[in-house]
Amino acid sequence: MDVTTTQVNAKTGKKTKSNIRSFVTHLEGAIDGAVLEARTLQTTHADRPIWVRYDLDAIRASVQPSDFSSRENSLWRYRELLPVEDPSRIVSLGEGMTPLLHCPSLGSHIGVENLWIKDESQLPTGSFKARGLSMAVTMAAHFDITRIAIPTAGNAGGALAAYAARAGMEAYVFMPSDTPIVNQFEAAQFGARVYLVDGLITDCGAIIRSGTEHTGWFDLSTLKEPYRIEGKKTMGLEIAEQFGWSLPDVIVYPTGGGTGLIGMWKAFKELRELGWLVTDTMPRMVAVQSTGCCPVVRAFDEGERFCSFFDNAETIAKGLRVPAAVGDFMILDAIRESGGTAVAVEESRLLSLMKNTASRTGISTGPETAACTGAIEILRSQSWIQPGERVVLFNCGALQKNVELFERNLPVLDPSKTVDWDAILA
């Protein structure tokens, strides 16, 4: 529909009205299908997340898949399938269209010849969080929000701080005290007010909620507003375009809060309804966690639709340390609807898997991605993944975000002594 927006010229202060084409029809409660108003500030419905819904018939009549390739090389090329109404208020650092890299060496090693890695480490601030936070901050700007807060296991805090700086907003970031040091410094360097919490991400979220009335900030926690899903769903749109509007057989995704898995499945269903896919085959979605924190895997194995809180959660893959996800049922629904599964990888294997993945691909991969490599090994050994199937593994964060995990016992050479070349080659 055409909506009228009011823009304020930053130099003159004058207001002008313009008509922007928007295809959003309404918002929808994910738990019960309740229809909600789209053009007003929404958080959750019945304490659960909200979907953004579009007029797909109007989109189909307005744009074709071939139109996207001539547009800007960012996630904003898919603007008809995104909620933004005023392009002048987009908050962007050039995010999107990350490479999809064939990885034959790693694939051969783990028994999956047709293995691809979607490398989200090349996004602004080095992780996939840039997608969701760019969209969430953009929509916050649309609703004239000036103060935002987020609980984070690490990468989301840095992304929020960067986009808040870009938008000129106040940002407050709360993270567990053992969050990787790079994440701590990154968020502070972008100007956010960063607070360490002796607890988990759920404790950080509780602090934010308790302070909302006093501070007036807007809570950008995972799935506590409708728009981070829309940013994350562009991962699915990009995969479809990069594979010529076909989809892989399997997508293996590191799952903490699960926004990306949820968003991609939403994207695939929208593309199928639009009729843009060249085949009807949909990927099987695999949620990957560590045995140190695997509430989704436990609920999947037990046939539950909701997760119970995972006590004593601990893993070096900080992005996976989410003991309770508000979108748990959305993750599990997507897995089951796609014919997928959920896998927990032994925590003790993550460091070796991390090195093996990076050394066989040349891609800057962290422990969350390492868990995905381990999951593929498990699924291949069970013949759940078949020979020749096209498998996409998501690398959601850069290696350098995890400096605490690097090897520190590297050999040191004394330049005054003769080099033992045999030892070097051994």
C-alpha positions in Angstrom: 0.0 0.0 0.0 1.0 3.6 -0.3 1.7 5.3 3.0 2.4 8.9 3.7 5.5 9.6 5.8 6.7 12.9 7.2 10.4 13.7 6.8 12.3 16.4 8.6 15.2 18.1 6.8 18.1 18.1 9.2 19.4 21.4 8.0 16.3 23.5 7.6 14.0 21.7 10.0 11.2 21.8 7.4 8.8 18.9 7.2 7.9 17.3 3.8 5.5 14.5 3.0 6.2 11.7 0.6 4.5 8.6 -0.5 6.6 5.4 -0.1 5.5 2.1 -1.5 5.2 -0.4 1.4 4.0 -4.0 1.1 3.5 -4.6 4.9 -0.1 -5.5 5.6 -0.1 -6.2 9.3 1.8 -7.8 12.2 0.8 -11.2 13.5 1.2 -12.8 16.9 3.4 -15.9 16.4 1.8 -17.8 19.3 -1.9 -17.4 18.3 -2.1 -15.6 14.9 -3.6 -12.5 16.3 -3.7 -9.6 13.8 -1.8 -6.5 15.0 -1.4 -3.0 13.7 1.8 -2.7 11.7 2.4 1.1 11.7 2.6 1.5 15.4 5.4 0.6 17.9 5.0 -3.1 18.9 7.1 -5.3 21.1 5.6 -8.7 21.8 2.1 -10.2 21.9 1.2 -12.5 24.8 4.9 -12.3 25.8 5.8 -14.0 22.6 7.4 -12.7 19.3 5.5 -11.1 16.4 5.7 -11.8 12.6 5.7 -9.1 9.9 3.3 -10.0 7.1 3.3 -8.7 3.5 1.0 -8.5 0.5 2.8 -11.1 -1.5 0.5 -10.8 -4.5 1.3 -7.1 -4.8 5.0 -7.8 -4.4 4.8 -10.4 -7.2 3.2 -7.8 -9.5 5.8 -5.2 -8.6 9.2 -7.0 -8.8 10.8 -10.1 -10.3 13.9 -12.0 -9.1 15.9 -10.8 -12.0 15.5 -7.2 -10.8 17.6 -7.7 -7.7 21.0 -8.3 -9.4 21.1 -4.7 -10.8 20.5 -3.2 -7.4 23.0 -2.3 -4.6 25.1 -5.1 -3.3 23.5 -5.2 0.2 20.5 -6.7 2.0 18.5 -3.6 1.1 18.2 -4.8 -2.5 15.2 -6.9 -1.2 13.4 -3.8 -0.1 9.9 -5.0 -1.2 10.3 -7.9 1.2 11.4 -5.7 4.1 9.4 -3.5 6.4 11.1 -0.1 5.8 8.8 2.6 4.4 11.2 5.6 4.3 14.5 4.8 2.5 16.0 8.1 3.8 15.9 6.7 7.4 17.7 3.4 6.7 20.7 2.9 9.1 23.3 1.0 7.1 27.0 0.1 7.1 26.8 -1.7 3.8 25.7 -5.1 5.3 24.6 -8.0 3.3 25.4 -10.2 0.2 28.1 -12.2 2.0 30.0 -14.8 0.0 28.8 -18.3 -0.4 32.0 -20.4 -0.6 32.4 -23.9 -1.8 34.6 -25.8 0.7 35.8 -29.1 -1.0 38.7 -29.7 1.4 36.6 -29.6 4.6 33.7 -31.3 2.8 35.9 -34.2 1.7 37.2 -34.5 5.3 33.8 -34.8 6.8 32.2 -36.7 4.0 30.1 -34.0 2.3 31.5 -33.2 -1.1 28.9 -30.5 -1.9 29.6 -28.3 1.2 29.2 -24.6 1.2 29.9 -22.0 3.9 27.9 -18.7 4.0 30.5 -16.4 5.5 28.8 -13.9 7.7 32.1 -13.0 9.3 32.6 -10.4 6.5 29.7 -8.3 7.7 30.2 -5.0 9.6 31.5 -5.8 13.2 32.4 -9.3 12.0 29.1 -11.2 12.5 25.6 -12.0 11.3 24.2 -9.8 14.0 24.7 -6.8 11.7 21.7 -7.9 9.6 19.2 -8.0 12.4 20.5 -4.9 14.2 20.6 -2.8 11.1 16.9 -3.6 10.5 16.0 -3.1 14.2 17.8 0.2 14.6 16.4 1.4 11.3 12.8 0.7 12.5 13.6 2.2 15.9 14.6 5.4 14.0 11.4 5.1 12.0 9.5 5.3 15.3 11.7 8.1 16.6 13.3 6.1 19.3 16.5 7.7 20.6 17.6 5.3 23.5 18.0 1.6 23.0 19.3 -1.3 25.2 20.3 -4.9 24.5 21.4 -8.0 26.5 24.0 -9.8 24.5 26.2 -12.9 24.6 28.8 -10.9 22.6 28.4 -10.1 18.9 24.9 -8.4 19.1 26.3 -5.8 21.6 28.9 -4.7 19.2 26.5 -4.6 16.3 23.9 -2.6 18.2 26.6 -0.1 19.3 27.8 0.4 15.8 24.4 1.0 14.3 23.3 3.2 17.2 26.4 5.3 16.6 25.5 5.5 12.9 22.0 6.6 13.9 23.0 9.0 16.6 21.1 7.0 19.3 22.1 6.3 22.9 23.0 2.6 23.4 23.2 0.6 26.5 24.7 -2.9 26.4 24.5 -5.5 29.1 26.7 -8.6 28.7 27.9 -11.5 30.9 31.2 -10.7 32.6 32.9 -13.5 30.8 31.9 -12.3 27.4 34.9 -12.4 25.0 37.0 -9.3 25.6 36.9 -8.2 22.0 33.1 -7.9 22.2 33.4 -5.8 25.4 35.9 -3.4 23.9 34.1 -3.2 20.6 30.8 -2.1 22.0 32.5 0.5 24.3 34.6 1.8 21.4 31.5 2.6 19.4 30.2 4.7 22.2 27.8 2.4 23.9 27.5 2.3 27.7 28.6 -1.2 28.5 27.9 -3.0 31.7 29.2 -6.5 32.7 26.8 -8.8 34.6 27.8 -11.7 36.9 25.3 -14.0 35.2 24.0 -15.2 31.9 22.3 -13.4 29.0 18.9 -14.1 30.6 20.1 -12.1 33.7 21.1 -9.3 31.4 17.7 -9.2 29.9 16.0 -9.2 33.3 18.1 -6.1 34.2 17.0 -4.3 31.1 13.4 -5.1 31.7 13.5 -3.9 35.3 15.0 -0.6 34.1 12.7 0.2 31.2 10.2 2.3 33.1 12.8 4.4 34.7 15.1 4.9 31.8 12.6 5.0 28.9 14.9 2.9 26.7 13.5 0.5 24.0 14.5 -3.1 24.5 16.1 -4.6 21.4 16.4 -8.1 22.9 16.3 -11.0 20.5 12.7 -11.4 19.2 11.3 -8.8 21.6 10.4 -6.6 18.6 9.3 -7.8 15.1 12.1 -6.5 12.9 15.3 -8.4 13.7 13.7 -11.4 12.1 13.3 -9.5 8.9 16.9 -8.5 8.8 18.0 -12.1 9.5 15.7 -13.5 6.8 17.9 -11.8 4.2 20.4 -14.6 4.7 17.8 -16.9 3.1 17.0 -14.5 0.3 20.7 -14.2 -0.5 21.2 -18.0 -0.5 18.3 -18.4 -2.9 19.7 -15.7 -5.3 23.2 -17.0 -5.1 22.0 -20.5 -6.0 20.0 -19.2 -9.0 16.7 -19.3 -7.0 17.1 -22.9 -5.9 17.7 -23.9 -2.3 20.2 -26.3 -0.7 19.1 -29.6 0.6 20.3 -28.9 4.2 21.1 -25.8 6.2 23.2 -26.2 9.3 22.9 -23.3 11.7 24.4 -22.5 15.1 21.4 -21.8 17.3 21.3 -19.6 20.4 18.3 -17.3 20.2 17.6 -18.8 16.8 16.5 -15.6 15.0 18.4 -16.5 11.9 17.0 -20.0 11.5 13.5 -18.6 12.1 14.0 -15.8 9.6 15.4 -18.0 6.9 12.5 -20.4 7.1 10.2 -17.4 6.8 12.1 -16.2 3.8 11.9 -19.6 2.1 8.1 -19.9 2.6 7.6 -16.4 1.3 9.7 -17.2 -1.8 7.7 -20.4 -2.4 4.4 -18.5 -2.1 5.7 -15.8 -4.5 6.6 -18.6 -7.0 10.2 -17.4 -7.4 11.9 -20.8 -6.6 12.8 -23.0 -9.6 11.9 -26.1 -7.6 9.6 -26.9 -4.7 12.3 -28.5 -2.7 12.8 -26.8 0.7 15.9 -27.3 2.8 16.0 -29.3 6.0 16.9 -27.0 8.8 19.4 -28.2 11.4 19.7 -26.3 14.7 23.2 -26.9 16.3 24.1 -26.4 19.9 26.8 -27.5 22.3 26.2 -30.1 25.0 27.1 -27.3 27.4 23.8 -25.5 26.5 21.3 -27.4 24.4 17.7 -26.5 25.4 16.5 -26.7 21.8 18.0 -30.1 21.2 16.5 -31.4 24.4 13.1 -30.2 23.5 13.3 -31.5 20.0 14.4 -35.0 21.2 11.6 -35.0 23.8 8.9 -34.0 21.3 8.2 -30.7 23.1 7.1 -27.5 21.4 8.7 -25.3 24.1 12.1 -25.5 25.8 12.7 -25.8 29.5 15.4 -23.6 31.0 18.8 -25.1 30.7 20.5 -25.0 34.1 24.2 -24.4 34.5 24.7 -23.4 30.8 28.4 -23.1 29.9 30.2 -23.3 26.6 33.1 -21.6 24.9 30.7 -20.8 22.0 29.2 -17.8 23.7 26.7 -17.3 21.0 25.1 -20.6 21.9 24.9 -19.9 25.6 21.2 -19.0 25.6 19.5 -21.2 28.3 16.0 -19.9 27.4 15.0 -18.5 24.0 11.7 -16.5 23.7 11.3 -17.9 20.2 11.8 -21.5 21.2 8.6 -22.7 19.6 9.3 -20.9 16.4 12.7 -22.6 16.1 11.2 -26.0 16.8 8.3 -25.4 14.5 10.7 -24.5 11.6 12.9 -27.5 12.3 9.9 -29.9 12.2 8.1 -28.3 9.4 11.2 -28.6 7.2 11.9 -32.2 8.1 15.1 -31.1 9.9 16.7 -32.0 13.2 18.6 -30.6 16.2 22.1 -31.7 17.2 24.3 -31.1 20.3 28.0 -31.4 19.7 30.3 -32.4 22.6 31.7 -29.3 24.2 35.1 -30.9 24.6 35.4 -31.1 20.8 34.8 -27.5 19.9 38.4 -26.2 20.1 39.7 -29.0 17.8 36.8 -28.6 15.4 37.4 -24.8 15.4 41.0 -25.2 14.2 40.1 -27.9 11.7 37.4 -25.8 10.1 39.5 -22.7 9.8 42.6 -24.5 8.6 40.7 -26.5 5.9 38.8 -23.5 4.5 40.8 -20.3 5.1 37.6 -18.8 6.5 37.6 -16.9 9.7 35.5 -19.3 11.8 34.6 -19.3 15.5 33.4 -22.0 17.9 29.8 -21.7 16.9 30.7 -22.6 13.3 33.0 -25.4 14.7 29.9 -26.9 16.4 28.2 -27.0 12.9 31.2 -28.9 11.5 30.8 -31.4 14.3 27.1 -31.7 13.7 27.6 -32.4 10.0 30.0 -35.2 10.9 27.4 -36.7 13.2 24.6 -36.4 10.6 26.8 -37.8 7.8 27.8 -40.8 10.0 24.1 -41.5 10.6 23.4 -41.2 6.8 20.9 -38.4 7.7 22.9 -36.3 5.2 23.2 -38.3 1.9 26.2 -38.3 -0.5 25.8 -35.5 -3.0 23.4 -33.4 -1.1 24.1 -29.7 -1.1 24.8 -28.6 2.4 25.2 -25.0 3.6 26.9 -24.3 6.9 26.6 -20.8 8.4 29.7 -19.1 9.7 28.1 -16.5 11.9 31.1 -14.8 13.5 34.8 -14.1 12.9 37.7 -16.0 14.4 39.3 -12.9 15.8 36.3 -12.3 18.1 37.5 -15.2 20.2 41.1 -14.3 21.0 40.9 -16.0 24.4 40.6 -19.3 22.6 43.8 -19.0 20.5 46.8 -21.1 20.9 49.4 -19.4 23.1 52.2 -22.0 23.2 53.7 -21.1 19.8 57.4 -22.0 19.3 59.9 -19.2 19.7 63.1 -19.1 17.7 66.4 -17.6 18.9 67.9 -15.7 16.0 71.4 -16.2 17.5 71.2 -19.9 17.2 71.1 -22.3 14.2 67.6 -23.1 13.1 66.7 -26.8 13.3 64.9 -27.0 9.9 64.0 -30.7 10.4 62.1 -29.7 13.5 60.3 -27.0 11.6 59.2 -29.4 8.9 58.3 -32.2 11.3 
